[in-house]
Amino acid sequence: MKGDMSTRVLTQNEIDNMFQQSSVNARRAELARRAQPYNFRRPDRIAKDQLRSIYVMHESFARSLASSLSAYLRAYVAVNLVSVEQLSFTEFQQVLPSPTVVATIDASPFDNNCLLELNPTIIFPMIEMLLGGAAGSLTKVDREVTEIEQSILDSVFRLMLRDLREAWKGIAQINFKISNYETEPQLMQVLAPNEAIVAVSIEIRLGELSGMMNIGIPSIIIKMLSHKFAEQWTIRKTESTEDDFKRVYERIRNAKVELDCRLRGPQIILGEMLKLKVGDILTFDYLASKPLSVELNGKLKHTCQVVISNRKRAARVLEMVDPAV
């Protein structure tokens, strides 16, 4: 029996099955080696190019907010974008101090709510300045804001949302509107604990004092606008359209310029000019037929000729001067 087993010749089908089984086992081993552990409670990831677009967008928002707050508080305010990252809602809550002020923001036309938080380290200096005090004289305050203080802050939050709306205008028309205020971030139940959000951290400096502003945007909003972010990076204008020209014209149409028609004569030093007296004659050595210079805001633009129009002196434009000349 043993002799028969040792001398038995395998058929072609058996050989093919052996190689096929060996190939399947090798493929399974390769897949097992490449597999990585995955936590299904982890928030869905957003593409890096979209995060880059959000970063650029909120850099513009930071610059605009710095100007708005400086004008509103009548003091120099510096606003700097610190980071843009994706977190779960629970992780975002853990970053926020307690107590603080968190505004729940309706993001119409989307059904999801955004969050806007201001640290107390910058809230109370703002309130102090709005009430006529000096931010530098304020000592550290570690308490919740009162209802009166909250009503004062409401105008600051609305100013921030106005600039945020303008920053997002290039992607979508989102009507950010305050729906509620909270002081304890750990008690908020606006989103599911594991829901993914894009956290935008911004530093606000008011003199020697500084504090953080944190914005939480549900990732579902970013995903719904993914095609808009893609368009922002792929569209490149090659030339201005007629609408662009019209828009620029409407902006500068009422601008005032100073127009002068100048008769260029010889130069004279200051000492000789001081010696001039009544009866002296200055020779300009300028032909009457020679064109005059037409200057707009001090820059040569045209040549002209002096004429009479309705019994008044006037200038008739002869030609445009090449700006390269």
PyMOL commands that set and color helices and strands:
alter all, ss='L'
color gray80, all
select helices_A, chain A and resi 2-7+12-34+48-73+89-95+120-130+135-137+147-168+185-187+219-224+226-234+242-252+270-274
alter helices_A, ss='H'
color red, helices_A
select strands_A, chain A and resi 77-88+101-108+113-118+175-182+196-206+209-218+259-262+292-296+299-309+312-320
alter strands_A, ss='S'
color yellow, strands_A
deselect
rebuild
show_as cartoon
